[in-house]
Amino acid sequence: MKNTIEMKTIDLNTLKQNYLKPRAKFSHKGDFGHVFVIGGEVGMAGAVKMAGEAALRTGAGLVSVLTQPQHAAMLNATRPELMTPRCLQADDLHGVTARASVLAIGPGLGRLQWGQKLFAESLKITKPKIIDADALWFLSRDKAKNDSWILTPHPGEAAQLLNITTTAVQAHRQQTVQALQIKYGGVVILKGAGTLVYDGKHPVHICEAGNPGMASGGMGDVLTGIIAGLVAQKIPLFEAACLGVILHTAAGDLSAQKAGERGMLATDLFDELRSLIN
């Protein structure tokens, strides 16, 4: 492992200028990709709903959510723009994701057999992936490596992935994000105050935006959806990760400026997000 790592601050304005340009007049939804969110074990439908809506709010053309069947009606009623295809068995995943541009797996996935089978099957699908939440828990046991995914661990999940302590992760965040990338490949986002993004090619990028009000449930699900929405729009993985992180934190800062940090909800970011990407 390198003793020193070059660091660079994520710059929102530069990324927006390069990757969020005005859309062509005759654009259609097919131009902006299809996000496929996988998760939402019984009792955790909110996680996939937030991830799916975040992908829509970021500009994805289509978003499908594969979740437990009993959640489909709620998702259709409360966010009708989300599609909820049927997938009775994990083996069906290949068929229902055939037209997906990117998979986002993990929000509310759970650690039971249902989630484990979906995670295992998702690894066989050769599409870009965002791996989050309980999917990271399965990954820590699978030890797969892939250059076409983005991992989004918080410090506790990073500790599981490397079999070290959370204290060690926080004490050596730069070295941790590098070690994760070496072990698992792709792009790694180490979340927390001063979120880091690293892909083994570019310098480690650090996000200096964000605030303590964002330490609440669902924020990670929204980040996953934002990044998936950007990848669906054909933004390269590393740049999508950096842009997703800075959009997420900047939206949190705008929300805090309007109403304060305490009591901020993950869904409060949606209105701010839309203003930031336009």
Buried (B, 14 or more C-beta within 10 A) or exposed (E): EEEEBEEEEBEBEEBBEEBBEEEEEEEEEEEBBBBBBBBBBEEBBBBBBBBBBBBBBBBBBBBBBBBBEEBBEBBBEEBEEBBBBEBEEBEBBEEBBEEBBBBBBBBBBBEEEBBBBBBBBBBEBEBBBBBBBBBBBBBBEBEBEBEBBBBBBBBBBBBBBBEBEBEBBBEBBBBBBBBBBBEBBBBBBBBBEBBBBBBEEBEBBBBEBBBEBBEBEBBBBBBBBBBBBBBBBEBBBBBBBBBBBBBBBBBBBBBBEEEEBEEBBBBBBBBBBBEBBE
